[in-house]
Amino acid sequence: MDVTSVGYNCLMSEFHRSSILLQPGLFQFGHPYITMHTEVRGDFGIGVFSRFPMEEVDRFTLNTDIQSIAATIQVPNGRSLRLYATHPLPPIGEVQQRLRNEQLTQLATRIKAFGSKQVDSPIVLLGDFNLTPWSPHFNELQTATKLQRVGSRFDLTPTWYRYPLFPFGLVIDHVMISNDIVCTEHRIGRLTGSDHRRVSVVLDTLTYQEKKARRQ
């Protein structure tokens, strides 16, 4: 198995005003393959930063004007990995809750369509879903995509804080993987000034033989 790592960043207005991470020799040194959408206002800029070449990059919108990203990563073992990054609206009020659910449903349809055509391609979905893993809508997303969330269902370590309304935080930032990927490391970082904690994972893609043995 070959270990691969892909960087993801939610690009907010502060990032748009500063190019420090894009200067040669800094962030690009380790992750030279970049696709992103920044916003001067709002919290819905999004980007994928990769150590390995990206192909078939698609920045797309679904039921709102918020962009999501899909990209095929060429991992070292010769396989390709399809990565999806998304950030639906927070469920503030009935309308935004409906829009969030619709976006995740439409995204699941897109992922399912890709999986039916590229049956041997591992898939990763990640982002701030504005949804906890105990929500029935999260279960619907897992069922529709056949992806599984990285981390224990009973892990209560929060990834988001917004004092004082949620002093204990919520688990709303997720990484989901197909069954031909295994997670060898999963960490939730410390608070660093953002209202979100960093979620980092190390993923291994399985060979056909390893995948077959895992099913037995």
Secondary structure, DSSP 8 states (H G I E B T S, - for coil): --EE-EEEE---HHHHH--GGGSTTTHHHH--EEEEE--SSSS--EEEEESS-EEEEEEEESSSS-EEEEEEEE-TTS-EEEEEEE------HHHHHHHHHHHHHHHHHHHHHHHHH-TT--EEEEEE-S--TTSHHHHHHHHHHT-EESS-TT----SEEETTTEEEEE--EEEEE-TTEEEEEEEE----SSSB--EEEEEEE--HHHHHHHH-
